[in-house]
Amino acid sequence: MKLLYPLSLAYELLSKADRSFTKQKTLDKPVISVGNLTWGGTGKTPIVIELLELITKQNLTPVVLTRGYGRKSKESLHLKSGAFDVNPSESGDEPLLIARSFPNADVIVGSGRYKNVLKFRNSINPGVFVLDDGFQHWKIKRDLDIVCVNAANPFGNGMVIPAGILREKPSALERAGLVVITNSDMISGEMLEDLNRRIMKYYAKETVITYYGDCKYKNIGLNEDFGVNKFLGKDVYSLSGIGFAKGFANSIEKSGVQVKGSFVLSDHESYDKKIITDILDKIGDAYLVTTAKDAVKIGYFADEKIKEKIAVLTVKTVFKKGKEQWEKTILKNLPHS
């Protein structure tokens, strides 16, 4: 890591310069950003979905602006009405999962997020813009920055990439309007208190503490329940291509399903039918459990065998502490609230 330290310093300097010299643009509706300090694996997407749920309850239409990390296409996309005909390799897995979770929301995918708003402005009617993975996106001015911190690995080794996992040092939490600790059930109460103290050096408000629960098994299309009674007397394996596979394993364990082994792919891994059928051939008459983010990719090419043998574990954000703070802070930044 010491060899990478000079590169980390260069990354920090370039990031600060980018922030200093970028002229922020203002959108015509409130902007709420959901982001993090680290490179992947904070459980950000469920928090985005929780935010969208609160926004839609206020009879407002959210428009999600997201880069679409890992997708093959460079063209900007407008995902609407669930985007059920969209190839996940073109949209990216997280944008597609968000679009499927909220068919009434508009999800605009592409790196030039401000330009994309202008491009699609005539086909959207935003009440609120949600800037996905936006804490280090300087181009668009926002009304609220929500920052997710993964309790199980909050700051890595304390170093900025590439020597560590940090995009910014923890002192950047001074800019946050709301800090959400995720995966709080994966550490002890003492460790959670210590993490809170570390965060409060830079962030003086109450933190929101969450974990992922309400575990349900769905089919690969995410539209019907998958009967877990099928698992009786059978081996079960897990399959994930996400930033924090340990968190997924923890959720399976909490659901009461025993896993014999795991297939762990890299975050945003591209799937094809051969990858999945090869895995299914290896495990024989066993079942696979995968994540909702992986399911939107697998579902695009799933045949009857895949649909029969793969269950999707879905989770929701559960508030351990600070739900009132969460709602109060967000509602304060919404129009007509």
C-alpha positions in Angstrom: 0.0 0.0 0.0 2.9 2.3 0.7 3.9 2.1 -3.0 0.4 3.3 -3.9 0.5 6.2 -1.5 1.8 8.8 -4.0 -1.0 7.8 -6.4 -3.5 8.4 -3.6 -2.1 11.8 -3.0 -2.4 12.6 -6.7 -6.0 11.4 -6.7 -6.9 13.6 -3.7 -5.3 16.7 -5.4 -7.1 16.0 -8.7 -10.4 15.5 -6.9 -10.0 18.8 -5.0 -9.0 20.7 -8.1 -12.0 19.2 -10.0 -14.3 20.4 -7.2 -12.7 23.9 -7.0 -12.8 24.6 -10.8 -16.2 23.0 -11.6 -19.0 25.5 -12.0 -22.1 24.1 -10.4 -25.4 24.1 -12.3 -28.8 24.6 -10.7 -31.8 22.5 -11.7 -35.4 23.8 -11.5 -36.5 21.3 -8.9 -35.0 20.2 -5.6 -32.0 17.8 -5.9 -31.3 15.1 -3.3 -28.0 13.2 -3.6 -27.4 9.7 -2.3 -23.7 8.8 -2.2 -20.8 7.5 -0.1 -17.2 8.0 0.8 -16.0 4.7 -0.4 -15.7 2.8 -3.6 -18.8 0.6 -3.7 -20.4 -1.7 -1.2 -22.3 0.6 1.1 -25.8 -0.6 0.4 -26.6 2.6 -1.4 -29.3 1.3 -3.8 -31.8 0.2 -1.1 -31.4 3.6 0.4 -32.2 5.2 -2.9 -35.3 3.0 -3.2 -36.3 4.0 0.4 -35.9 7.6 -0.6 -38.1 7.2 -3.8 -40.8 5.5 -1.6 -40.9 8.6 0.6 -40.9 11.0 -2.3 -43.8 9.2 -4.1 -45.8 9.2 -0.9 -45.8 13.0 -1.2 -47.4 12.6 -4.7 -44.2 13.8 -6.3 -42.5 12.3 -9.3 -38.9 11.5 -8.7 -36.4 11.6 -11.6 -33.2 9.6 -10.8 -30.0 10.8 -12.5 -27.4 8.0 -12.5 -24.2 7.3 -14.4 -24.9 3.6 -14.9 -21.6 2.1 -13.8 -20.5 -1.0 -15.7 -22.8 -0.7 -18.7 -21.5 -1.2 -22.2 -23.4 1.6 -23.9 -22.3 5.2 -23.9 -25.6 6.5 -25.1 -27.9 8.3 -22.6 -31.0 6.4 -21.8 -34.4 7.3 -20.4 -35.8 4.3 -18.4 -39.6 4.5 -17.8 -42.6 2.3 -17.0 -40.3 -0.3 -15.5 -38.0 -0.6 -18.6 -38.9 -4.3 -18.9 -37.6 -4.4 -22.5 -34.2 -2.9 -21.8 -31.0 -4.9 -22.0 -29.2 -4.5 -18.6 -25.8 -4.4 -20.4 -27.1 -1.1 -22.0 -28.6 0.4 -18.9 -26.5 -0.9 -16.0 -27.8 -3.2 -13.3 -28.5 -0.6 -10.6 -30.5 1.9 -12.8 -32.6 -1.0 -14.1 -33.3 -2.3 -10.6 -34.4 1.2 -9.5 -36.6 1.5 -12.6 -38.2 -1.9 -12.0 -38.7 -1.1 -8.3 -40.5 2.2 -9.2 -42.1 2.0 -12.6 -43.7 5.4 -12.0 -40.3 7.0 -11.6 -38.1 8.2 -14.5 -34.5 7.0 -14.4 -32.0 8.8 -16.7 -28.8 7.0 -17.3 -25.5 8.5 -18.6 -22.4 10.2 -17.4 -23.3 13.8 -18.4 -26.1 14.1 -15.8 -26.8 17.8 -16.2 -26.8 17.5 -20.0 -29.1 14.5 -19.8 -31.7 16.6 -17.8 -31.7 19.1 -20.7 -31.9 16.3 -23.3 -34.9 14.6 -21.8 -36.5 17.7 -20.1 -39.5 17.6 -22.5 -40.3 14.0 -21.7 -40.2 14.2 -17.9 -42.2 16.0 -15.3 -39.9 16.0 -12.2 -41.0 16.9 -8.7 -37.6 16.0 -7.3 -34.3 15.0 -8.8 -32.4 12.2 -7.1 -28.7 12.2 -7.8 -27.5 8.6 -7.5 -23.9 8.2 -6.3 -23.7 12.0 -6.3 -21.6 12.9 -3.3 -18.5 13.5 -5.5 -20.5 14.8 -8.4 -19.7 18.5 -8.4 -21.5 19.6 -11.6 -25.1 19.8 -10.1 -25.9 21.8 -7.0 -28.1 19.8 -4.6 -30.4 20.7 -1.7 -29.4 17.7 0.4 -26.5 15.2 0.4 -27.3 11.8 2.0 -24.1 9.8 2.7 -24.2 6.1 3.3 -21.5 4.5 5.6 -21.1 0.8 5.7 -20.8 -0.2 9.4 -19.0 -3.4 8.5 -16.2 -1.6 6.6 -16.7 2.2 7.0 -13.4 3.7 5.9 -11.2 0.7 4.9 -7.6 1.3 5.8 -8.2 5.1 6.0 -6.5 5.7 2.7 -7.8 7.1 -0.5 -7.9 5.0 -3.7 -5.9 3.3 -5.1 -4.1 2.6 -1.7 -7.4 2.3 0.0 -11.2 2.3 -0.7 -11.9 6.0 0.2 -12.9 8.5 -2.5 -12.6 11.2 0.1 -11.4 11.3 3.7 -14.0 11.1 6.5 -13.7 14.9 7.0 -15.8 15.2 3.9 -18.8 14.2 6.1 -18.9 17.9 7.1 -20.7 18.5 3.7 -23.4 15.9 4.5 -27.0 16.8 5.3 -27.8 13.3 6.5 -25.5 10.4 7.3 -27.0 6.9 7.1 -25.1 3.9 8.7 -26.0 0.7 6.8 -25.4 -2.9 7.8 -25.5 -2.0 11.5 -26.4 -5.5 12.5 -23.1 -6.8 11.3 -21.1 -5.2 14.1 -21.4 -5.2 17.9 -23.1 -2.4 19.8 -19.8 -1.2 21.1 -18.3 -1.0 17.6 -21.4 0.9 16.4 -21.0 3.4 19.2 -17.3 3.9 18.3 -18.3 4.4 14.6 -20.8 7.0 15.7 -18.2 8.8 17.6 -15.8 8.8 14.6 -18.5 10.2 12.4 -19.6 12.9 14.9 -16.1 14.4 14.7 -17.2 15.8 11.4 -21.0 15.5 11.4 -22.7 17.1 14.4 -26.3 15.8 13.8 -28.0 12.5 14.7 -27.0 9.7 12.4 -29.6 7.4 10.9 -28.8 3.7 11.7 -30.2 1.0 9.4 -29.9 -2.6 8.5 -31.4 -4.8 5.8 -34.4 -7.0 6.8 -37.9 -8.0 5.7 -36.2 -10.7 3.7 -38.4 -12.2 1.0 -37.7 -14.7 -1.8 -38.9 -13.8 -5.2 -38.7 -15.3 -8.6 -36.2 -14.1 -11.2 -38.7 -11.6 -12.5 -39.1 -10.1 -9.0 -42.9 -10.1 -9.5 -43.9 -13.4 -7.7 -42.9 -15.2 -4.5 -40.5 -18.1 -4.8 -41.6 -20.9 -2.5 -38.8 -21.6 -0.1 -40.3 -25.0 0.6 -38.5 -26.1 -2.6 -35.3 -25.8 -0.6 -36.3 -28.6 1.8 -33.9 -31.5 1.4 -31.9 -29.6 -1.2 -28.5 -27.8 -1.1 -28.6 -24.1 -1.6 -25.7 -21.9 -3.0 -25.5 -18.2 -3.2 -24.5 -16.1 -6.3 -23.7 -12.4 -6.2 -21.9 -9.8 -8.2 -22.1 -6.9 -5.8 -19.7 -4.6 -3.9 -20.3 -6.2 -0.5 -21.0 -9.9 -0.8 -20.5 -10.4 2.9 -23.7 -8.4 3.5 -25.6 -10.5 1.1 -24.4 -13.7 2.9 -25.5 -12.1 6.2 -29.0 -11.5 4.8 -29.4 -15.1 3.6 -28.3 -16.3 7.0 -30.9 -14.0 8.7 -33.6 -15.4 6.5 -33.0 -18.9 8.0 -31.6 -20.5 4.8 -28.3 -22.5 5.2 -25.9 -22.0 2.3 -23.5 -24.8 1.3 -21.3 -22.6 -0.9 -21.0 -19.3 -2.7 -20.2 -18.1 -6.2 -18.9 -14.5 -5.8 -18.3 -12.4 -8.9 -17.0 -8.9 -9.2 -19.3 -5.9 -8.7 -21.4 -5.1 -11.8 -20.2 -8.3 -13.4 -21.7 -8.9 -16.9 -23.7 -12.1 -17.1 -24.6 -14.3 -20.0 -26.6 -17.5 -20.2 -23.5 -19.7 -20.4 -22.1 -18.4 -17.0 -25.4 -19.2 -15.3 -26.0 -22.6 -16.9 -22.4 -23.7 -16.1 -23.0 -22.8 -12.5 -26.3 -24.7 -12.4 -24.6 -27.7 -14.0 -22.0 -27.7 -11.3 -24.5 -27.7 -8.4 -26.8 -30.4 -9.9 -30.2 -30.4 -8.3 -29.3 -27.7 -5.8 -30.8 -24.2 -5.8 -29.2 -20.8 -6.3 -30.0 -17.7 -4.3 -29.0 -14.3 -5.9 -29.5 -10.6 -5.3 -32.1 -8.3 -6.8 -29.4 -6.4 -8.6 -28.1 -9.6 -10.2 -31.6 -10.8 -10.9 -32.3 -7.9 -13.4 -29.4 -9.1 -15.4 -30.1 -12.8 -15.3 -33.8 -12.3 -15.9 -33.1 -10.8 -19.3 -32.0 -14.2 -20.8 -33.5 -16.6 -18.2 -35.1 -19.8 -19.6 -37.4 -22.2 -17.7 -34.5 -24.0 -16.1 -33.0 -20.8 -14.8 -36.4 -19.6 -13.5 -37.0 -22.8 -11.7 -33.6 -23.0 -10.0 -32.8 -19.4 -9.0 -34.5 -17.6 -6.1 -33.9 -13.9 -5.5 -33.5 -12.6 -1.9 -35.0 -9.2 -1.6 -34.5 -6.9 1.4 -35.8 -3.6 2.6 -34.1 -0.9 4.7 -35.0 -1.2 8.4 -34.5 1.7 10.6 -32.8 0.9 13.9 -32.6 4.5 14.9 -33.3 7.9 13.3 -36.3 7.2 11.1 -37.9 10.4 12.3 -34.7 12.3 11.5 -34.6 10.6 8.0 -38.2 11.7 7.2 -38.0 15.1 8.7 -34.8 16.0 6.9 -36.0 14.8 3.5 -39.5 16.3 3.8 -37.9 19.6 4.6 -36.1 19.5 1.2 -39.2 18.6 -0.8 -41.5 21.1 -2.4 -44.8 21.9 -0.7 -43.7 20.1 2.5 
